[in-house]
Amino acid sequence: MKLLPLLLLLFAYCSSYSQQEEKFQIEGQVIGINGKPVADAYIINFRDSDKNITNSNGIFSFWVLPGDSLLISHISYYRKVVTVHTLLTNPIVQIQLDTVNIKDVVVSPNQKTDYEKAMENIESIKWDFRPQPDDKYTESERVELLFNTENIVHRSAASSVNFLKFSPSEKIQNFFKKRKQRKNSRQYKSMRKRK
């Protein structure tokens, strides 16, 4: 009776072992569009996050399972995902160059800065954008009127008497200042020698 469970356990272990796929080593080469090998391309296996880097000839080798997918990336090229089945049929992987188009920069001794261009544009405008008042005062009369109005406002503020002045923040500040003075005076009293 004890032999039956042992045989069942042994049979289950053998059947699970036979169903596991065996890893095998695969080799491939990464090349660019021009046919030259791409060195230092980074290759990652999605299944187990295994990593590898191509050598100076663009060749790499990996231990993989038949259903694995590999990500090939390089700083100068677009990323590409390749399956193991594709690598078995064609071990050469071609990746495309990632180009960045930069605008032309013209450098000349006569070139103007942005500030100089802006100042030329402002000078080319003939209109006066300052608001023009509707009254018939001259500029000096307008300034004199402004000063007189300001003087009247300041005189009225100075002549007004405030009988009740109350500031909560000032009262709180005075309270804490007196409290600190009392605390300091108590410290000195305790330090005096007593007879």
Steps between C-alpha positions, in 0.01 A plus 500: 500500500789740573655419165208644300537866617877477445447378142244775432741763630784362287275491190386863557860615538613324181209634297559857618871471426433373149264792430765762583661650197873487484707815465736525209761753395429723202738733322424795280647817356368856514573718197400848387334596170839543335591139587762593759484316836361694796723469805376543860132442419304410815295179480237397760301177523141590598430170677777500761649852456835348401731761344789492255699743284623450146876491442694712251379277211135540608478134607309386809408167660214413735353205685132504399180297479317458167226754586724783626516853359809720506513880510795654315578864579784742436528872569537587130240255363129427535403213731400170344332190644600166348363152579721194536321337206602794276860473620505127420394568141722811454765571768576848359290782648496834319410812702427850371699809584322755718584834344448842652465790259657819632434838341793668329686761701646794309793677664626823349673815629213720376229300675270700727383388839133459582512820706638700208233358267227590750630855539502544120140379485396743771673791327335414170156551653397864453204511734499633854330245722488714815146586604409858416273673752190680384564814705676809367780512759864508403744246643637742762149606606399134535803425723428806716137393541612150603741639763234731642251214532758280674593781741136550595461128574815493716400812694157365577648171621751681721244736649256228596534391860455141599353473847472126500795304374481124545720236341454138613841391378667785688314411824601133468860596432508725808350220712771251399773761547385573859470128571858444385623790715326353807653159430849649470455700820392185691816322386717777640305502830563129547873546434545767769653393822261493787601595848 
